[in-house]
Amino acid sequence: MLTDRTVEIVIRCIAVYAVIPFINSLANWITIVFESGSPESVQGPLLVATLLRLVLVVLLWLLAPKLGRMLAPAADPPLKPPGLGEIAPLGFGLVGLTLAVLALANIAVGVSDLVTTPHLMPPLGTGALWAGLVQLISGVGVFVGSRALGRAFVAVRQA
């Protein structure tokens, strides 16, 4: 059985992984700000997405112990290596968490684009918004149903 401490470490690894999109977004924002003639309607949504990515990294890092307890019970370290039955729910939970975290930046860009676009023009960010919402719902669903998905995966593998 995996311990909550092991899961906490993996979640913190996801937080470190989430730093990469933050750095890319920050670099894009800095480029657009210092580029001559760049419209401010582009700067706002990208700044919101960049700040949201930073907040997500910090929240993942700080909430890792609580999320670890949600995905795996507190226990002594295992005497034998965990089997597929213990690893599969953890894997699905972490995939769902990663999907949900990465979706929030697209949602922020889509919402800020809707807010900043004049009402006479069709907003360009609606595709990013809908894609982000679908990804967020999928990620939360996989995270919440990780135990059931793990059991189903093991049952299919053993069938």
GIJO-V640890 format. One record per residue. N is the residue number from 0. SS is DSSP state (H for helix, E for strand, L for the rest). PHI is phi in whole degrees, -180 to 180 (* if undefined). OMEGA is omega in whole degrees, 0 to 359 (NA if undefined). Layout:
# GIJO-V640890
n,ss,phi,omega
N,SS,PHI,OMEGA
N,SS,PHI,OMEGA
This chain:
# GIJO-V640890
n,ss,phi,omega
0,L,*,179
1,L,-78,180
2,L,-92,178
3,H,-63,179
4,H,-68,178
5,H,-63,180
6,H,-66,177
7,H,-59,179
8,H,-64,180
9,H,-66,179
10,H,-65,177
11,H,-67,174
12,H,-65,176
13,H,-64,177
14,H,-62,178
15,H,-65,177
16,H,-62,181
17,H,-71,176
18,H,-68,182
19,H,-62,176
20,H,-63,177
21,H,-64,180
22,H,-64,177
23,H,-62,180
24,H,-66,178
25,H,-64,178
26,H,-63,178
27,H,-63,181
28,H,-64,179
29,H,-62,178
30,H,-62,181
31,H,-68,181
32,H,-65,184
33,H,-89,177
34,L,-78,183
35,L,-72,176
36,L,82,179
37,L,-79,182
38,L,-71,180
39,H,-72,179
40,H,-68,177
41,H,-88,183
42,H,-66,183
43,H,-62,180
44,H,-60,180
45,H,-70,176
46,H,-66,178
47,H,-61,179
48,H,-64,179
49,H,-65,179
50,H,-66,178
51,H,-65,178
52,H,-63,178
53,H,-64,178
54,H,-61,179
55,H,-64,178
56,H,-62,181
57,H,-65,180
58,H,-64,177
59,H,-60,181
60,H,-65,184
61,H,-76,183
62,H,-91,181
63,H,-56,179
64,H,-62,180
65,H,-67,178
66,H,-65,177
67,H,-63,178
68,H,-69,178
69,H,-71,185
70,H,-87,182
71,L,-143,180
72,L,-74,174
73,L,-71,183
74,L,-157,174
75,L,-72,177
76,L,-57,184
77,L,-69,177
78,L,-84,178
79,L,-127,179
80,L,-62,179
81,L,-66,179
82,L,-92,181
83,H,-62,180
84,H,-63,178
85,H,-89,184
86,H,-81,184
87,H,-59,178
88,H,-62,178
89,H,-63,179
90,H,-60,179
91,H,-65,179
92,H,-63,180
93,H,-71,176
94,H,-64,178
95,H,-62,178
96,H,-63,179
97,H,-65,178
98,H,-60,182
99,H,-65,181
100,H,-65,182
101,H,-71,180
102,H,-76,187
103,H,-64,179
104,H,-67,177
105,H,-63,178
106,H,-64,180
107,H,-63,178
108,H,-63,180
109,H,-64,180
110,H,-67,181
111,H,-67,176
112,H,-69,177
113,H,-64,182
114,H,-73,186
115,H,-89,182
116,L,-79,175
117,L,-59,185
118,L,-70,179
119,L,-80,181
120,L,-102,174
121,L,-72,181
122,L,-68,181
123,L,-83,186
124,L,-86,182
125,H,-67,177
126,H,-64,178
127,H,-64,180
128,H,-64,181
129,H,-66,178
130,H,-62,178
131,H,-65,179
132,H,-65,178
133,H,-63,180
134,H,-66,179
135,H,-64,180
136,H,-64,178
137,H,-63,181
138,H,-63,179
139,H,-65,178
140,H,-62,179
141,H,-68,179
142,H,-64,182
143,H,-68,181
144,L,-95,186
145,H,-63,180
146,H,-67,180
147,H,-67,178
148,H,-65,178
149,H,-64,178
150,H,-63,179
151,H,-64,179
152,H,-63,179
153,H,-65,180
154,H,-64,179
155,H,-67,180
156,H,-65,183
157,H,-87,182
158,L,-76,NA
